[in-house]
Amino acid sequence: MSDDAPLHSGLTLRALVPNAITAAALCAGLTGIRFGITHDFEKAVQAVVLAGILDGIDGRVARMLKAQSRFGAELDSLADNVSFGVAPALLLFLWSLQDLPRIGWFAALAYAIACALRLARYNARIDLPDEPRKTAGFLTGVPAPAGAGLVFLPLYLFFVTENPLFRDPRLVSVWLVLMGFLMISNVPTLSWGKLRPRRAVRLEVIALFGLVAAGLLQEPWWTLIGICAFYLASLPLAVVLYWRIRRQRGAAAAPPT
């Protein structure tokens, strides 16, 4: 049987690899919920972070193998909803928000629903190449994996400082709702495709990624805090760059006077 021979489900053998990675990401997210139920929150966050890493791999593997499929896109969104929507909401409720159950549960629901809405919007627009932010090389709103990484910021800070302020359910509730809003907002955000370092600094970029990987192994919480700070700082930069490109395109399209 050749690699391209279809299975009974209509998937090729080549398409199994990226979909298996997506399934592994889903299992990691579900395992994070399991660790949260037993109050092992460090392992719970690590499981969701692993799900994010796997989610960043599966699409690239699919493109490398030329194994993109509608099935894979739908499976990826379903896995993302569990790993980056449901899991963070439940973990933060079990860690902090249950001390303020009414408002805390509302905040957890708001975040989980926002993640589902973001993924539904993405699926609805996946075949629309003329979406304005997509054509400019930007994403619309904060992606679900990045949103999950950001929403855990109070947990990272608590792990390194043990300051009870970061576990305050009022603070965590506000942060959850804010991250949910950023996911469903129309705020332009930088995509990987937009990040194209100049040839002169590519070795430095490789070294930086190596240091980040080492940091995740050696000092994971401080490294994740740094990544969150960098991403949050990039949000206003992305807005400025997007509107600059939009003005340039508007000027180029304007008829000569």
Buried (B, 14 or more C-beta within 10 A) or exposed (E): EEEEEEEEEEBBBBBBBBBEBBBBBBBBBBBBBEBBEEEBBEEBBBBBBBBBEBBBBBBEBBEEBEBEBEEBBEBBBEBBBBBBBBBBBBBBBBBBBEEBEEBBBBBBBBBBBBBBBBBEBBBEBBEEEEBBBBEBBBBBBBBBBBBBBBBBBBBBBBBBEEEEEBBBBBEBBEBBBBBBBBBBBEBBBBBEEBEEEEEEEEEEEEEEEEEBEEBBEEEBBBBBBBBBEEBEEBBEEBBEBBEEBBEEEEEEEEEEE
